[in-house]
Amino acid sequence: MLTPVELLGLQARDWGLELDSARLQSLSAYANLLASYKLGNVIGTKEREKIVLEHLVDALSCCLLEDLYQGGSLIDVGSGAGLPGIPLSIAQPELQVTLLEATEKKVSFLRHAREICSLPNVQILHARVEEVPRKTYNEAFNLATARALASLPVVLEYCAPLINVRGTIIAMKGLLPEQELFEGVVAAGELRLKLREVRQVEFRSQMPLKERALAVFDKPTTTPSRFPRRVGLAKKRPLGA
């Protein structure tokens, strides 16, 4: 019978991502950290199998997009326990990954995970997204990811100023209602983004039954300087609503 990590490797292969034994061991070590960490609740489950087959597999679904294989830099907005940023940093070690997180206990875990898993390509940024220093980080990244963070218009407002022109946002969603997608497209117009595609994620039959989609937006021109608005406004008065 296949172990959860072996299943993860097979699922990644189905998506065109080959993970050697060293990378699978690193992903396994990260799953062990998530399952055993006792200094704060950084993820909703301590079941190792669920962590691997749901959370880690979900994170690696971003590798369905060719953008992840081109190197460069990625910012994981609202990274939480490091998902999808840490699995992507392991799967694509040439990718420079910044984990943006506002909650202190989660930042402490991220620092611990970076050290234990030996991730030299990972940087941790402790800040609210609206308060990220613009001089340093405005249009500084090729890619931005956000998983289970907020509605699509909010995610786009958070991410758009951080990616460079010709950069890409990958919004990881479960069920994506038509109304949310419509509002996201309207918001994208204000942010000067364009919807590239909504990629439905297909899983092997051994995986837990779930619905996942990647809403992919490209940035053909500079985001207006008024974005993101001050703390709280993106959620209180979302674009496109």
C-alpha positions as CSV (number, residue, x, y, z in Angstrom):
1,M,0.0,0.0,0.0
2,L,1.3,3.4,-0.9
3,T,2.2,5.9,1.8
4,P,0.7,9.4,1.7
5,V,4.0,10.9,0.5
6,E,4.3,8.3,-2.3
7,L,0.8,9.2,-3.3
8,L,1.8,12.9,-3.3
9,G,4.7,12.1,-5.6
10,L,2.4,10.2,-8.0
11,Q,-0.1,13.1,-8.0
12,A,2.7,15.6,-8.7
13,R,3.9,13.4,-11.6
14,D,0.4,13.4,-13.1
15,W,0.6,17.2,-13.1
16,G,4.0,17.1,-14.8
17,L,6.1,17.7,-11.7
18,E,8.9,15.1,-11.0
19,L,9.9,15.1,-7.3
20,D,13.1,13.2,-6.5
21,S,13.6,11.4,-3.2
22,A,15.3,14.4,-1.6
23,R,12.4,16.7,-2.3
24,L,9.9,14.1,-1.1
25,Q,11.8,13.7,2.1
26,S,11.8,17.5,2.6
27,L,8.0,17.6,2.0
28,S,7.6,14.7,4.5
29,A,9.7,16.6,7.1
30,Y,7.5,19.7,6.6
31,A,4.4,17.6,7.1
32,N,5.8,16.2,10.3
33,L,6.5,19.7,11.6
34,L,2.9,20.7,10.9
35,A,1.6,17.6,12.6
36,S,3.8,18.0,15.7
37,Y,4.1,21.7,16.3
38,K,2.8,22.6,19.8
39,L,3.5,26.3,20.2
40,G,0.4,27.5,18.3
41,N,-2.4,26.4,16.1
42,V,-1.0,27.1,12.6
43,I,-3.1,24.6,10.7
44,G,-6.6,23.2,11.3
45,T,-5.5,19.5,11.7
46,K,-2.7,17.5,13.3
47,E,-3.5,14.4,11.2
48,R,-0.4,13.8,9.1
49,E,-2.1,11.9,6.3
50,K,-4.7,14.7,5.9
51,I,-1.9,17.3,5.9
52,V,-0.1,15.5,3.1
53,L,-3.0,14.4,0.9
54,E,-5.0,17.6,1.2
55,H,-2.8,20.6,2.2
56,L,0.5,19.6,0.5
57,V,-1.1,18.2,-2.6
58,D,-3.3,21.2,-2.8
59,A,-0.2,23.5,-2.6
60,L,1.6,21.6,-5.4
61,S,-1.4,22.0,-7.7
62,C,0.1,25.4,-8.6
63,C,2.7,23.5,-10.6
64,L,0.0,22.8,-13.2
65,L,0.9,26.3,-14.5
66,E,4.1,26.6,-16.5
67,D,4.8,30.0,-14.8
68,L,6.2,28.0,-11.8
69,Y,9.0,26.4,-13.9
70,Q,10.5,29.7,-15.0
71,G,12.3,30.6,-11.8
72,G,12.2,34.1,-10.5
73,S,10.4,35.3,-7.4
74,L,7.1,34.4,-5.7
75,I,5.3,36.0,-2.8
76,D,2.8,33.9,-0.9
77,V,0.3,36.4,0.5
78,G,-1.3,35.5,3.9
79,S,1.0,32.4,4.0
80,G,-0.3,31.1,7.3
81,A,1.5,27.8,7.9
82,G,3.5,28.2,4.7
83,L,0.9,27.0,2.2
84,P,1.5,27.0,-0.7
85,G,4.8,28.8,-0.4
86,I,6.9,26.2,1.5
87,P,5.9,23.2,-0.7
88,L,6.5,25.3,-3.8
89,S,10.0,26.3,-2.5
90,I,10.8,22.7,-2.0
91,A,9.5,21.5,-5.3
92,Q,11.1,24.4,-7.2
93,P,14.4,25.3,-5.4
94,E,15.4,27.8,-8.1
95,L,12.3,29.9,-7.1
96,Q,12.9,32.6,-4.6
97,V,9.9,32.5,-2.2
98,T,8.7,35.2,0.2
99,L,6.1,34.2,2.8
100,L,4.0,37.2,3.8
101,E,2.2,36.7,7.1
102,A,0.8,39.1,9.7
103,T,0.2,36.8,12.7
104,E,3.1,36.5,15.1
105,K,2.6,32.8,16.1
106,K,2.5,31.8,12.4
107,V,5.6,33.8,11.6
108,S,7.4,32.0,14.5
109,F,6.4,28.7,12.9
110,L,7.5,29.8,9.5
111,R,10.9,30.7,10.8
112,H,11.1,27.3,12.6
113,A,10.1,25.5,9.4
114,R,12.6,27.4,7.3
115,E,15.4,26.4,9.7
116,I,14.4,22.7,10.2
117,C,13.7,22.1,6.5
118,S,16.8,24.0,5.4
119,L,15.2,26.3,2.9
120,P,17.7,28.9,1.7
121,N,15.4,30.2,-1.0
122,V,12.7,31.3,1.5
123,Q,12.3,34.7,3.0
124,I,9.8,35.6,5.7
125,L,8.1,39.0,5.8
126,H,6.1,39.8,9.0
127,A,3.6,42.5,8.0
128,R,0.0,43.2,7.0
129,V,-0.3,43.2,3.2
130,E,-1.5,46.8,3.2
131,E,1.5,47.9,5.2
132,V,4.2,46.2,3.2
133,P,7.0,48.8,2.5
134,R,6.2,49.9,-1.0
135,K,9.7,51.2,-1.7
136,T,11.1,47.7,-1.3
137,Y,8.3,45.4,-2.4
138,N,6.2,47.3,-4.9
139,E,6.2,45.3,-8.2
140,A,9.0,43.2,-6.9
141,F,7.8,39.7,-7.7
142,N,7.1,37.6,-10.8
143,L,4.3,35.6,-9.1
144,A,1.9,35.9,-6.2
145,T,-0.1,33.1,-4.6
146,A,-3.0,33.2,-2.1
147,R,-4.7,30.1,-0.7
148,A,-8.0,30.3,1.3
149,L,-7.3,33.9,2.1
150,A,-10.4,36.0,1.1
151,S,-12.8,36.6,-1.8
152,L,-11.4,37.0,-5.2
153,P,-11.6,40.8,-5.4
154,V,-9.8,41.1,-2.1
155,V,-7.1,38.7,-3.1
156,L,-6.5,40.6,-6.3
157,E,-6.2,44.0,-4.5
158,Y,-3.7,42.5,-2.1
159,C,-1.6,40.8,-4.7
160,A,-1.7,43.2,-7.7
161,P,0.7,45.9,-6.4
162,L,3.3,43.3,-5.4
163,I,3.8,41.7,-8.8
164,N,5.7,43.2,-11.7
165,V,4.4,44.1,-15.1
166,R,3.9,40.8,-16.9
167,G,3.6,39.1,-13.5
168,T,0.9,36.6,-12.6
169,I,-1.4,36.0,-9.6
170,I,-2.6,32.5,-8.7
171,A,-5.7,32.6,-6.5
172,M,-6.3,29.2,-5.1
173,K,-10.0,28.6,-4.6
174,G,-12.3,25.7,-3.7
175,L,-15.7,26.2,-5.1
176,L,-15.6,29.4,-7.1
177,P,-19.2,30.7,-7.6
178,E,-20.0,32.6,-10.8
179,Q,-20.8,35.8,-8.9
180,E,-17.5,35.8,-7.1
181,L,-15.7,35.2,-10.4
182,F,-17.7,38.1,-12.0
183,E,-16.8,40.4,-9.2
184,G,-13.2,39.4,-9.5
185,V,-13.1,40.2,-13.2
186,V,-14.7,43.6,-12.4
187,A,-12.1,44.2,-9.7
188,A,-9.3,43.1,-12.1
189,G,-10.4,45.9,-14.5
190,E,-9.9,48.5,-11.8
191,L,-6.5,47.0,-10.9
192,R,-5.5,46.7,-14.5
193,L,-5.3,42.9,-14.4
194,K,-6.6,40.4,-17.0
195,L,-8.1,37.0,-16.3
196,R,-6.1,34.4,-18.1
197,E,-8.0,31.3,-17.1
198,V,-9.8,29.4,-14.3
199,R,-8.0,26.0,-14.2
200,Q,-9.9,23.2,-12.6
201,V,-7.6,20.9,-10.7
202,E,-8.1,17.2,-11.3
203,F,-7.0,14.6,-8.7
204,R,-6.2,10.9,-8.7
205,S,-8.9,8.6,-7.6
206,Q,-7.0,7.8,-4.4
207,M,-7.1,11.4,-3.3
208,P,-9.8,12.9,-1.0
209,L,-12.8,14.0,-3.1
210,K,-12.7,17.8,-3.3
211,E,-13.2,20.7,-5.8
212,R,-10.3,23.0,-6.4
213,A,-9.6,25.7,-9.0
214,L,-6.8,28.1,-9.8
215,A,-7.9,31.5,-10.9
216,V,-5.0,33.0,-12.9
217,F,-4.7,36.7,-13.6
218,D,-1.9,38.4,-15.6
219,K,-0.7,42.0,-15.1
220,P,-0.1,43.7,-18.5
221,T,0.4,47.2,-17.0
222,T,1.2,49.0,-13.8
223,T,-1.4,48.9,-10.9
224,P,-2.8,52.3,-10.0
225,S,-0.8,53.7,-7.0
226,R,-3.9,54.0,-4.8
227,F,-3.9,50.2,-4.3
228,P,-3.9,48.6,-1.9
229,R,-6.1,50.8,0.1
230,R,-5.6,51.3,3.8
231,V,-6.0,48.4,6.3
232,G,-9.4,46.9,6.2
233,L,-10.9,48.6,3.2
234,A,-10.4,45.8,0.7
235,K,-12.6,43.6,2.8
236,K,-15.0,46.3,4.0
237,R,-15.6,47.8,0.5
238,P,-14.4,45.2,-2.0
239,L,-13.9,46.2,-5.6
240,G,-16.4,44.8,-8.0
241,A,-19.1,44.3,-5.4
